[in-house]
Amino acid sequence: MEPSSLFVCLMGMGTVFFGLICLIVLTMIMGKIVGGHAAPAVAAPVPVTAAPAAPEGNRQEIAAAVAAAVAEELGADITGIRIVSMKKL
């Protein structure tokens, strides 16, 4: 006699849930053995500070990097690319 598809489906799901329950129980037991009952330490909150603005001298380096990336993407010579303006978005 061939088992019905409903029986096979229920047995498969039952096996999976039984395995998951076993994993949860084993994890809890290992946590008790290894971790003990120590409470987790609470770290003091760190004040959030704004990121410093890029110095003006770094702007030329950024423009050079952007020009090099555009030249590489277009397959053109970097001397043929001129950046007119850059805005922070």
C-alpha positions, 0 to 999 in steps of 0.5 A: 500500500502506498502512503498518501501525499497528505501523510507524507507531508504531515510526517515531513513537517512533523519531523522538521518541527521535532528537529527544531524543538530538539535544537532549541532545547539543546541550545538552551541547555548549552546556554545554561552550562556555558553562560551561567546566570551572568547579566549582560553588561549595559554600555553607556550611551555614546553621544552622536557627533556630526561628521566633520566637513571635508577640508577645502584643500581636499576638494581638488583631490576629490575632483581629480578622483571624479575626473579619473573615474569618469575618464575610465568609464567613458574610455577617454583621456583624462585631459579631455575632461573638465569639471565645471562645478561640484555640489554636495548632494 
